[in-house]
Amino acid sequence: MNPTVGILFIVTKDFDAMRQFFVDLGLDVKPDHPGMGQVTPLLNRGRGSLIVLPSLMISLEESTDVLPSGPVYMQIEGIDEARLLSLKGKYSIKHIEGGFYGDSFYAIKPPDGGLVHVLPA
């Protein structure tokens, strides 16, 4: 039985920087090619990329027809800690000890604003 996979739409004015953010995190960002046009962009006529996580797909879309969705607030699990530390000069990253369940995580501010909590692998 396959797990349920949801799709999240993120509409951004800063498409290139947000796409690079997900690439920098080491996520599976599908390259732009005609086959992805069946999935993204769905809400806009600009560019789109599909980001695939184990239980979530993100349709990252360049804002053209629909206003930007605003700051991104989400949690991602399983990113290599060495990769996160290497991104400290590029993004605002803060290590948080003892979260809600006593776990430590990293809080990263994406280029379009918001906060992404990353639980290292």
Buried (B, 14 or more C-beta within 10 A) or exposed (E): EEEEEEEBBBBBEBBEEBBBBBEBBBBEBBEBEEEBEEBBBBBBEBBBBBBEBEEBBBBBBBBEEBEBBEEBEBEBEEBEBEBBEEBEEEBEBEEEEEEEEEEEBBBBBBBBEBBBBBBBE
